[in-house]
Structure formats: structure tokens, C-alpha cells
Amino acid sequence: MSEILLVFGTDTGNTEEVAEKIQGLFSEEGHYVELINVSDCNAEKINEADLCIFGIPTWDFGGIQGDWEDFQTELETTNLSGKAIALYGLGDQFGYGDYFIDAVGWLHEIIEPMGANIKGYWPTDTYEFDGSRALSPCRKFFYGLAIDEDQQFELTDDRIKSWVDQLLAEFNLSEAA
Ligand SMILES: Cc1cc2nc3c(=O)[nH]c(=O)nc-3n(C[C@H](O)[C@H](O)[C@H](O)COP(=O)(O)O)c2cc1C
């Protein structure tokens, strides 16, 4: 069975709650996802995993969550060549509409040149925002799932479910269980 590692950082707990929901949905399909706070993570842990999910909130007008920022140097020592990685981000599209989930863009800028095989791009059409560092060149997709607990919490569970279904297919796990 594939080793799935979900690495998250959080200041106020939302990104961890989403991590637990993702873990629960994979579990229902027979896949174990190990959760680890980025402050407890290291390069070896990531290198050992077959599949990775990274979760990150954005803070302070496009700022990077502190523990992820501290992890950048270690992350750059990992071997991500060909590794399937999916990203998700927490943000507030109305409060910080020029910087919506910017930190996902920051992670993407680091891991894409390292050769990561990035999965889980997510459509932007159910959000209202002015700018984001996490947009694909066509601007129709974020580089990962966007969750807005501040403004659209009622959509969170359905978004997570759809994204996990998408990942099961993109990670080639649909037939496993
Ligand atoms: C002071 C402050 C600054 C924030 N800055 C941003 C931002 O620049 N972009 C964004 O999308 N969300 C921003 N947010 C929203 C947070 O990312 C959001 O509340 C998120 O759910 C927090 O996740 P966490 O609980 O895992 O730390 C900000 C929130 C606060 C209170």
C-alpha cells in the first residue's frame, strides 16, 4: 500500500482540521494518511513517502505560515523528483482578496522546479477574489484546493470530498482499497 504523508502548518487550527477531514475520507476508501505538523517534519520523512499532501494557510497579506517558512531550507534538501504531491491552502477571499491563498503559490514555486509531479489543481470559479499567487497560467485553476473557513465554511466539506475523489484518481488509488 502507498505511504501517504500529509504535512500541515497552522496558526489557529483550521489547516489541521482540514487535514483530519482529508485523512478521514482517505480512510473510508481504505488508505492510511499519516498527519504530521511541519514543525515536527524532516526531509527523510518526505523522501520516504510515496505520495504527499502539503497544507498551508496564508497570513499577514500574502505571508507564509511561520513553521512552513522555517521549513523551507529543509524542504529544499528533499528529493521530490517525480514525486506526486498535492497542495491545499486556507485563506480568506474577502478579507485578503489580493492575496488569496498566496502561500500555496509560494510552495508551488519551491517544489515545481525540484521536479515534483503536482496533482490536485482546483477550479477557481466558485470563489471571489482579486489576486492570488496560487493561480495557474490560464488563471482558471489554483495550484491546489482552496478552503475558506472565514467566508465559505458551508462549502468546505463538499470541496474536501470532491478534491479527495479527484486525488484518489490522480494518485491512481481508485481501484486499491
Ligand atoms: C491577520 C490575518 C491575516 C491574514 N492574511 C491572509 C492573507 O494574506 N491571505 C489569505 O488568503 N488569508 C489570510 N488570512 C486568513 C487565514 O489564512 C485563515 O483564517 C486561515 O483559515 C487560517 O488558517 P490556520 O487556522 O490553519 O492558521 C489572514 C487572517 C488573519 C487573521
The ligand as an ORCA input file, in Angstrom:
! r2SCAN-3c Opt
* xyz 0 1
  C      -4.197     38.876     10.417
  C      -4.632     37.906      9.353
  C      -4.010     37.907      8.118
  C      -4.428     37.043      7.093
  N      -3.847     37.127      5.848
  C      -4.350     36.374      4.842
  C      -3.859     36.532      3.503
  O      -2.961     37.322      3.207
  N      -4.396     35.747      2.515
  C      -5.398     34.848      2.765
  O      -5.857     34.186      1.841
  N      -5.867     34.673      4.042
  C      -5.384     35.419      5.065
  N      -5.868     35.261      6.334
  C      -6.893     34.216      6.609
  C      -6.287     32.919      7.188
  O      -5.442     32.299      6.250
  C      -7.421     31.960      7.545
  O      -8.115     32.462      8.656
  C      -6.995     30.516      7.770
  O      -8.136     29.712      7.903
  C      -6.083     30.344      8.972
  O      -5.607     29.038      8.982
  P      -4.962     28.345     10.288
  O      -6.060     28.320     11.351
  O      -4.592     26.973      9.873
  O      -3.774     29.151     10.722
  C      -5.456     36.118      7.353
  C      -6.080     36.094      8.627
  C      -5.685     36.993      9.609
  C      -6.413     36.968     10.931
*
